[in-house]
Amino acid sequence: MNPSAWVARWAGLIPAGRSVLDLACGNGRHAGYLGALGHPVAAVDIDLGLIGPMRGTPGIDWLQADLENGPWPYPGRRFGGVVVTNYLHRPLFDVLIDSLETGGLLIYETFALGQAKYGRPRNPLHLLLPGELLETVHGRLRVLAYEDVEEPEQRRCLQRLCARKP
């Protein structure tokens, strides 16, 4: 499965050879993509049942963990990149920013307010408010790119962010 176009667009700016966190990795498409770019990858999800044949991919450390109800699984660890797609748990924002090395890159893409008219997720707790990603990183990361878009042809409303830790 191909990576998100947003992730593919910005992943080349992750410092070469640095470890990357794929948060809520789902089927592992981004973990596999980032690993193929030469990054050691830490891929975490509440359920690793979707990764299937990717489980044996060299350079990817798979971890099953409950990110919302359990302890942070990487205490004190720093990453050259953090990638999050189609997942939102606001209490992790600070942890994710703190987990970036100096010069590290945050690539984030998830659903935004308005998505309910197209389908899931519908719960407002799982939808970003207008400008929320920008507000979250303001004064902490240097924003390289941001989008708050509605894509009717793909039936989705998204916010996307790429930002570097100074």
N, C-alpha and C positions, 0 to 999 in steps of 0.2 A: 504494500500500500504506500502511496506517495505521501510525502510530508505536506503539511499545510503550505500554501504558497507564501504566506507571511513568514513562517519559520525558515523556509528555503531561501527567501530573499535576504534575511539578516544573519543567518547562522555563520556565514563566512567571516563575520566580524568578531566572533567569539575568539579570544586569544588562542593561538595554535597550541594544540596538545594539552590544553587545560581541561580539567574534569567538568562535566556538565550534569546538571540535575534535570531529569525529565519528571516533573511533578504530575501525579495523577496520570500515569503513562498510558492507561488504556490498553490498546493492542500492541503498543511498542513501536509504532511507526516512526515517531520522532527519535526514540532511543536508537533504533537501527540506523536512521539517517545520520544522526550526530556521530555515532560510532564509525560509520563509513567515512566520515570527514576526518577521522583520526583522534577523536576525543574519547577518553575513558568516560563512561556514562553510568550514573546512578539513576536507576529508573524505579520509581515507587508508585504503588497503587494499592487500594484496599483489596482488590481482587486481581490476581495475576492470571486468572483463567483465560483471558483473552489473548495472551501473548503467544500461545501455541508453539509453533516451531522456532520462534525467535528466542525461546528460553536458552538455547545453547550458544547464542551469538557471542563470540569472544569480545571482551572489552566492555561488556554491559553487566553491571551488578544489579540484579533484580531484587527488590525488597517488597514484601507484602506488609503494609502497615496502614492503620486507620489514622489518616491525617487530621481528622476532625475530632476524634474522641481519645486518641492516644497521645503519648509524648512525641515531640519532634524527633524523628528517627536519625537525624544527622547533627546532634549537638556539637557546636564548635567547628564543624566542617565548613570550608569555604569552596566555592565553585567559580570557575571562569565563565560559566553561563548557567542560567536557569531558564527553562522553557516550560510554559504552562499553556495548554490549549483546552478549550471546552470544559473548564473547571473554575469554580469560584468558591473560595472559603476565606472571607475577609480577614479573620484573625491570623491568617498566615502571611499577610502582606509584609508586616515588619520583619518576620523571620526570613522571608525570601530575600528582601533587600539586604538584611544583615548577613545572609549566607553568601553574598557575592564578594569575590575578591576585588581589590582595587583594580579597576580596568575591566571588571567582569560585566557581562551583558545580560539583561533581562529581556526575554522575548515572551510577550503575553498576548493571547488572543482568546477572547471568550464572549459569551452572549451578553447582550445589552437590552435595556428596557425597550420594549416594542416587539421582542421575540415571541411573546405569547400569541400574537395573531398568526404566527406561522407554525406554531407547535411548541414542542418541548425545548428547553425548560420554560415553564410558565410561572413558577414560584418566584415572586419578586426578590426573595433572598438569594436567588441564583442568577440574577440579572444585574449587570452594572448600571448604575445611574449615569446620566449624562456627565461626561468629563471625569468620572470617578478614577479611572486609571491615572490620568494626569495629576489629579489632586493627591493620589496616593504616593507618587514618587516626587512631587514638588519639593525642591530644596534638598533632595537626597540623591537623585540620579539625574544625569544629563539626558534629556529626551532627544533621540535621534529621529524618531518617526512615531506618528500617532494617527489613528483613524477611528472615527466613530461613524459607522456606515450601516445603511440598510441595503441589503442585496435581495430585492424581491425575486429575481430569477432563481436564486438559490434558497429562497425562503428563510432568510436569517437577518438578524440585526446583531452587529458585532462591534466591540471595541478591540483595537489592536495597539500594542505599544512595543517599541524597542528603545531601551535606555541603557546607558553605561554608568557604572559606579565610578565617580571621580577618584 
